[in-house]
Amino acid sequence: MLYHWYEIGHAAVKPARLAANNFKLFFKNPLNPLTHTHVGRQAAAVCEVFERTTRRYEKPEFRIKTTVVDGRTVGVREEAVWKRPFCNLLHFVRDVPRERALKDPRVLLVAPMSGHYATLLRGTVEALLPDHEVYITDWLDVRDVPLAAGRFDLDDYIDYVRDMLRHLDGDVHAFAVCQPSVPVLAAVALMEQESDPCVPHSLTLAGGPVDTRINPTEVNRLAEEKGTQWFRNNVVTTVPWPAIGYGRAVYPGFLQLTGFMTMNLDRHLTAHKDLFLHLVHGDGDSAEKHREFYDEYLAVMDLTAEFYLQTIDTVFVRHALPKGEFVHRGQRLDLASIKRVAIMTIEGEKDDITGVGQCRAVLDLARNVPDEMKLHYECPGVGHYGIFNGSRFRADIAPRIAQFMRSFDPRRGNIPVEMNVPNATAVSRAATRNVSSQPLETAAFTFGASHQSSRAARTRGHNG
C-alpha cells in the first residue's frame, strides 16, 4: 500500500503545485508592479521552490546533438540498435565518414540500474564521443513495463549484457559504472568459461562494489546489518493502477530517492536554500545550474523487486563474487577464468558509496589476466559522482580510459596514442608499485601489441 499512498499524496498536492506555478508566473510578469520589488521576487522564489520539490520528474533526454571530432563540430543522433522489454541499447551515431567511425574504438557504456536513468551518464557520453563510437544501456522504468513482459532479476541482467556483447561481436570495450560492475564481470567470466569469442577487448570498472567487505561504507553496513529479508519486508511494494506495470513488485524510485537524499540531507537543504537566494537576487546562471542538476537527480525509476533483492543478497550480504560463490542459473562463476580481457579499475578517494579498494579488488580476483593488462587509478579528492562525471572526470579520468582502451584495441596496432594525459598512479596487481613518475602509456600498456595480435583474428567490422 505504500506506493498507493504515495500516489494519493502526490495527486493531493497537485492543485497546490499548479497554484504555486501560476503565482510564480504572476510575480514574474513584467507588467506586475510587485515583480520589481523584493517581496515580489521572494514570493516568486517560494512558489518555484515549492513547485520543484513536489513535482514528479520525468525521464530526462540526453540532449546530445553535436560533438567535436578532429576540431570540427559534427552532428550526433541516437539510434536504438537492440531492444528488449527492460532495456534498449542506444548508439550515439556521429556524423563522420565511415572510415573515421571504423577507426575509433567502440565503447559499451553500461549504466547503473540503481534508481537513476542512463541520462545520469550524459557527461560520460559527451567526454567519450570525440574519439569513440559510444553505445549505452538505456534501462527502462519498470513502472512502464507490463507484467506480461515477465520477471527481470540479476541473472537476466547478466544475460542482457552477454547478448549486447554478442550483438557487437565482442568488438567493443565495456565500461561499467558502479552497480553494473558485478553483473558485467559475471557476464565476462561466464563467456570466458564458455570460450565465447565475443568477450570485449577490455573492461573498465568505475566505483564498482566488487568486494564490499573492503572499507565498507554506510551503505554497505546497512545492507549487511539489515539482511535481505528486512528489505523485502520494508521497501518492496507493487505498482499501483493505472500505471502500465500495475501489480508488478518493485523497489520504487521515490524510496530510492529518499535514501539518496537522506545520505546528504544537509547538502540538499542548503542547495534549495541557495536556489531561493539565487532567485531573489536575480542570479539566473546559478539558479539554472541548480535546475539542471536536480532535473536529473530527482528523476528516478522503479526497479523490479527480484533484481533489487537478488543484488542486495548476492553482492552486499553474501559477497558471493569475491568468495567464489556466485552462481548464474546453476553455473558457478570463477573470475580466474578471465584471461583475454584487459581490466582497468577507477576509484575516487572521497567515494562514500563504494569504499576505496572495493573495485580494485577485481585485479586480485582475476588472477589469470596478465599484470601488463591491468591498470588501477585512484583519483584524488573525488567522490562517487566525480569518477564518471564533472571536470575531474573530463580532465583526469576520461583521457586515461581512452588510452587504456586504445592500447588494447586492434584498430590501433602499435600506433602510440597522443593525448595530453598527466602522470598517473597506476597500480599493477602483483607489484602494487607506484609508477606516478612514469607516463601513463608505459605503466601498463607494453603488453598491448601482442594482445592486439592475438585478438585480431576474431575482430569483426562495425555492424551496429
C-alpha positions in Angstrom: 0.0 0.0 0.0 3.0 2.3 0.4 3.2 3.1 -3.3 -0.6 3.7 -3.4 -0.4 6.2 -0.5 2.5 8.0 -2.3 0.4 8.3 -5.4 -2.6 9.6 -3.4 -0.4 12.2 -1.7 1.2 13.3 -5.0 -2.3 13.7 -6.5 -3.5 15.6 -3.4 -0.6 18.2 -3.7 -1.2 18.7 -7.5 -3.7 21.6 -7.1 -1.3 23.4 -4.7 1.5 22.8 -7.2 -0.5 24.2 -10.1 -1.4 27.2 -8.0 2.2 27.8 -7.0 3.2 27.7 -10.6 0.5 30.3 -11.6 1.5 32.6 -8.7 5.2 32.3 -9.8 4.2 33.4 -13.3 2.1 36.2 -11.8 5.0 37.6 -9.8 7.3 37.3 -12.8 5.0 39.2 -15.1 6.9 42.4 -16.1 3.5 44.3 -16.1 3.0 43.4 -12.4 4.4 46.2 -10.2 5.3 43.7 -7.5 7.6 41.9 -9.9 10.2 44.6 -9.4 10.1 44.5 -5.6 12.0 42.4 -3.1 8.7 41.0 -1.9 7.7 40.0 -5.4 10.9 38.2 -6.0 10.7 36.4 -2.7 7.1 35.3 -3.5 8.1 34.0 -6.9 11.1 32.2 -5.4 8.9 30.5 -2.8 6.5 29.3 -5.4 9.2 27.9 -7.7 11.0 26.0 -4.8 7.6 24.6 -3.7 6.7 23.5 -7.2 10.1 21.9 -7.9 10.2 20.0 -4.6 6.7 18.5 -5.1 6.6 17.6 -8.8 7.2 14.2 -10.5 10.3 14.4 -12.6 10.0 12.6 -15.9 12.8 10.7 -17.7 15.3 13.3 -19.0 16.6 13.3 -22.5 20.3 13.0 -23.4 20.2 16.3 -25.4 23.5 15.4 -27.1 23.1 16.9 -30.6 26.8 17.6 -31.5 30.3 16.7 -30.6 33.8 17.8 -31.8 35.8 15.3 -33.9 39.3 16.4 -35.2 38.5 20.0 -34.3 35.2 20.0 -36.3 31.7 20.1 -34.9 29.6 17.2 -36.1 26.0 16.1 -35.6 25.0 13.3 -33.2 21.8 11.3 -33.3 20.5 8.5 -31.1 19.7 5.1 -32.7 18.3 2.1 -30.8 20.2 -0.9 -32.2 19.0 -3.6 -29.8 15.7 -3.8 -27.9 14.4 -5.9 -25.0 11.4 -5.4 -22.6 13.6 -3.9 -19.9 16.4 -2.2 -21.8 17.3 -0.5 -25.1 20.8 -0.3 -26.4 21.4 3.2 -27.8 24.1 4.1 -30.3 25.2 7.7 -30.5 25.8 8.0 -34.2 28.3 10.7 -35.1 28.1 12.4 -38.5 31.6 11.3 -39.5 32.9 9.4 -42.5 32.7 5.7 -42.2 36.5 5.4 -42.3 36.7 7.5 -39.1 33.9 5.6 -37.4 35.7 2.3 -38.2 39.0 3.7 -36.8 37.7 4.7 -33.4 37.2 2.1 -30.6 33.6 1.1 -29.7 32.5 1.5 -26.1 29.6 -0.2 -24.4 28.8 2.1 -21.5 26.8 0.0 -19.0 24.7 2.5 -17.0 23.7 1.7 -13.4 20.2 0.2 -12.8 20.1 1.7 -9.3 17.3 4.3 -9.4 18.5 7.0 -11.9 18.2 6.9 -15.6 21.0 6.3 -18.0 21.0 10.1 -18.7 22.9 10.5 -15.5 25.9 9.5 -17.6 25.3 12.3 -20.1 28.7 13.9 -19.2 30.4 10.5 -19.6 29.0 10.1 -23.1 29.9 13.6 -24.0 33.5 13.1 -22.9 33.9 9.8 -24.9 32.2 10.9 -28.1 35.0 12.8 -29.8 37.2 9.7 -30.1 34.8 6.7 -29.7 31.7 5.0 -31.1 29.5 5.1 -28.0 26.7 2.7 -27.1 24.8 2.9 -23.8 22.3 0.7 -21.9 19.1 2.6 -21.6 17.3 0.8 -18.8 13.5 1.3 -18.7 11.4 2.3 -15.7 9.7 -1.0 -14.8 6.7 1.0 -13.8 6.1 1.2 -17.5 6.8 -2.4 -18.3 3.6 -4.6 -18.3 3.5 -7.8 -16.1 3.2 -9.8 -19.4 6.9 -9.0 -20.1 7.8 -11.3 -17.2 10.4 -11.1 -14.5 13.8 -9.4 -14.5 16.4 -10.3 -12.0 20.2 -10.2 -11.7 20.5 -13.4 -13.9 18.5 -11.6 -16.6 20.8 -8.6 -16.3 23.8 -10.8 -16.9 22.1 -12.4 -19.9 21.3 -8.9 -21.3 24.9 -7.9 -21.1 26.1 -11.1 -22.8 23.5 -10.5 -25.6 24.7 -6.9 -26.1 28.3 -8.0 -26.3 27.4 -10.6 -28.9 25.3 -8.1 -30.8 28.5 -6.0 -31.1 30.6 -9.2 -32.0 32.8 -8.6 -29.0 34.4 -5.8 -31.0 33.9 -3.4 -28.1 35.3 -2.1 -24.8 32.9 -2.5 -21.9 32.8 0.4 -19.4 30.6 -0.3 -16.3 29.8 2.5 -13.9 29.2 1.5 -10.2 26.4 -1.1 -9.8 26.8 -3.0 -13.1 30.4 -3.8 -12.4 29.4 -7.0 -10.7 27.0 -8.3 -13.4 29.3 -7.2 -16.2 32.2 -9.1 -14.5 29.9 -12.1 -14.2 28.9 -11.9 -17.8 32.6 -11.7 -19.0 33.6 -14.6 -16.7 30.8 -16.7 -18.0 31.7 -16.0 -21.6 35.4 -16.9 -20.8 34.3 -20.2 -19.2 32.4 -21.0 -22.4 35.3 -19.8 -24.7 32.9 -17.3 -26.2 34.7 -15.3 -29.0 32.6 -12.2 -28.2 34.3 -11.2 -24.9 35.2 -7.5 -25.0 38.7 -6.2 -25.8 38.8 -4.5 -22.4 36.8 -3.9 -19.3 36.8 -0.6 -17.3 35.1 -0.6 -13.9 34.4 2.7 -12.1 33.5 2.6 -8.5 32.1 -0.9 -8.6 31.1 -2.8 -5.5 33.1 -5.9 -6.3 34.1 -6.7 -2.7 32.1 -4.6 -0.2 34.0 -6.2 2.7 36.8 -3.8 2.0 36.5 -0.4 3.6 32.7 -0.8 4.0 30.6 2.4 3.7 27.4 3.3 5.5 25.5 1.8 2.5 27.4 -1.5 2.8 27.0 -1.8 6.5 23.2 -1.1 6.3 22.7 -3.9 3.8 24.8 -6.4 5.8 23.2 -5.5 9.2 19.6 -5.5 8.0 19.8 -8.5 5.8 17.8 -9.3 2.6 14.5 -10.1 4.4 14.4 -6.7 6.0 14.5 -5.0 2.6 11.8 -7.4 1.3 9.6 -6.5 4.2 10.2 -2.8 4.2 10.9 -1.4 0.8 9.2 -3.7 -1.7 5.7 -2.8 -2.9 3.6 -3.1 -6.0 3.0 -0.6 -8.8 -0.5 1.0 -8.4 -3.2 1.3 -11.0 -3.3 2.9 -13.6 0.4 2.6 -14.4 1.3 0.2 -17.3 3.2 -2.0 -14.9 0.2 -2.3 -12.5 0.7 -5.1 -10.0 4.5 -5.6 -10.5 6.5 -6.0 -7.3 9.1 -3.2 -7.3 11.6 -1.2 -5.2 10.0 2.2 -6.1 12.0 5.2 -7.3 10.6 7.5 -4.7 12.0 5.3 -1.9 15.4 5.2 -3.6 15.4 9.0 -3.9 14.6 9.3 -0.2 17.6 7.2 0.5 19.8 9.2 -1.8 18.7 12.5 -0.3 19.0 11.5 3.4 22.6 10.4 2.9 23.5 14.1 2.3 20.4 15.8 3.6 22.2 19.0 4.8 23.8 19.4 1.4 20.4 19.2 -0.4 18.7 21.5 2.0 21.5 24.0 1.6 21.2 23.7 -2.2 17.5 24.5 -2.2 18.0 27.4 0.2 20.7 28.7 -2.2 18.2 28.3 -5.1 15.8 30.5 -3.2 18.5 33.2 -2.7 19.7 33.0 -6.3 16.1 33.6 -7.5 15.6 36.5 -5.1 18.9 38.1 -6.0 18.4 37.5 -9.8 21.4 35.2 -10.2 20.0 33.4 -13.2 23.1 31.4 -14.1 23.4 29.8 -10.6 19.7 29.1 -10.5 19.9 27.4 -13.9 22.7 25.2 -12.8 20.6 24.1 -9.8 17.7 23.3 -12.1 19.8 21.3 -14.5 21.3 19.2 -11.7 18.1 18.5 -9.9 16.1 17.8 -13.0 18.4 14.9 -13.5 19.0 13.9 -9.8 15.3 13.9 -8.9 14.2 11.8 -11.9 14.1 8.2 -10.7 12.9 4.9 -11.9 11.4 1.8 -10.2 13.4 -1.5 -10.1 11.9 -4.9 -10.2 11.8 -6.4 -6.7 13.5 -9.6 -7.8 16.5 -7.7 -9.3 16.9 -5.5 -6.3 16.7 -8.2 -3.6 18.9 -10.6 -5.5 21.5 -7.9 -5.9 21.3 -7.0 -2.2 21.7 -10.6 -1.2 24.4 -11.6 -3.7 26.6 -8.5 -3.7 26.1 -6.8 -0.3 25.1 -9.6 2.1 26.7 -12.8 1.0 29.6 -11.2 -1.0 29.3 -14.1 -3.4 31.6 -12.9 -6.2 34.8 -12.3 -4.2 34.1 -15.5 -2.2 33.9 -17.6 -5.5 30.3 -18.5 -4.6 28.5 -16.5 -7.4 26.1 -18.8 -9.3 24.3 -17.9 -12.5 21.5 -20.2 -13.5 23.1 -23.1 -11.7 26.7 -22.4 -13.0 29.3 -21.2 -10.6 31.4 -18.4 -11.9 35.2 -18.0 -11.4 36.8 -14.7 -12.1 40.1 -16.6 -12.6 38.6 -17.8 -15.9 39.1 -14.3 -17.3 42.3 -14.3 -19.4 41.8 -12.4 -22.6 40.2 -9.2 -21.3 42.3 -6.2 -20.2 40.9 -4.7 -16.9 41.1 -1.1 -15.6 39.6 0.0 -12.3 38.9 3.5 -11.2 38.1 4.7 -7.7 37.6 8.1 -6.0 39.5 9.0 -2.9 36.4 10.6 -1.3 33.8 8.0 -2.5 31.2 7.4 0.3 29.2 4.9 -1.7 31.8 2.4 -2.8 34.8 2.3 -0.4 38.3 2.6 -1.7 39.6 -0.8 -2.6 36.2 -2.4 -3.3 36.5 -2.0 -7.1 40.3 -2.6 -7.3 39.7 -6.0 -5.7 39.0 -7.5 -9.1 42.6 -7.1 -10.1 43.4 -9.8 -7.5 40.4 -11.9 -8.2 41.0 -12.0 -12.0 44.4 -13.6 -11.3 45.0 -15.1 -14.7 44.8 -11.7 -16.5 48.5 -10.8 -17.1 49.7 -7.9 -15.0 50.5 -5.9 -18.1 46.8 -5.9 -18.9 45.7 -4.4 -15.6 45.6 -0.8 -14.5 44.2 1.0 -11.4 43.7 4.7 -11.0 42.6 6.4 -7.8 41.5 9.9 -8.4 42.5 12.2 -5.5 39.8 14.4 -3.9 36.9 12.9 -6.0 33.7 11.4 -4.7 31.4 8.8 -6.2 29.8 11.1 -8.8 33.1 12.5 -9.8 34.6 9.3 -11.1 32.2 9.3 -14.1 31.2 12.9 -14.5 32.4 16.5 -14.0 35.6 18.4 -14.6 37.9 16.0 -12.9 36.5 13.1 -14.9 37.0 15.1 -18.2 40.5 16.2 -17.3 42.0 13.3 -15.4 39.9 10.1 -15.8 38.4 10.1 -19.4 41.8 10.6 -21.1 43.2 7.6 -19.2 40.3 5.4 -20.1 40.7 6.4 -23.7 44.4 5.5 -23.7 43.7 2.2 -21.9 41.1 1.2 -24.5 43.2 2.2 -27.5 46.1 0.2 -26.1 44.0 -2.9 -26.3 42.1 -2.1 -29.5 43.1 -4.0 -32.7 42.4 -0.9 -34.8 45.4 0.9 -33.4 48.1 -1.8 -33.6 51.4 -0.3 -32.2 50.5 3.3 -33.1 51.1 5.4 -30.0 48.1 7.3 -28.6 48.9 11.0 -28.4 46.8 12.6 -25.7 47.5 15.2 -23.1 47.3 12.9 -20.0 49.1 13.9 -16.8 51.1 11.2 -15.0 49.0 8.7 -13.1 49.3 6.5 -10.1 49.0 3.2 -11.9 49.0 0.0 -9.9 49.9 -3.4 -11.1 48.1 -6.3 -9.2 51.3 -8.2 -8.3 53.8 -5.5 -7.8 51.4 -2.8 -6.4 54.1 -0.3 -7.2 53.7 3.4 -7.5 54.7 4.5 -11.0 53.4 8.1 -10.9 56.7 9.3 -12.2 56.2 7.4 -15.5 53.9 8.4 -18.4 50.7 6.5 -18.3 51.4 4.7 -21.5 54.5 2.9 -20.1 52.8 2.0 -16.8 50.7 -0.9 -18.1 50.5 -0.9 -21.9 53.6 -2.6 -23.0 51.6 -5.8 -23.5 49.2 -4.1 -25.9 50.8 -5.1 -29.2 50.9 -8.9 -28.5 47.4 -8.7 -27.0 46.1 -7.0 -30.1 47.6 -9.5 -32.5 46.1 -12.4 -30.5 42.7 -10.8 -30.7 42.8 -9.6 -34.2 41.8 -12.9 -35.7 38.4 -12.7 -34.2 37.8 -9.0 -34.6 34.7 -8.1 -36.7 33.9 -4.9 -38.5 31.3 -2.4 -37.3 27.7 -3.5 -37.9 25.8 -1.6 -35.3 
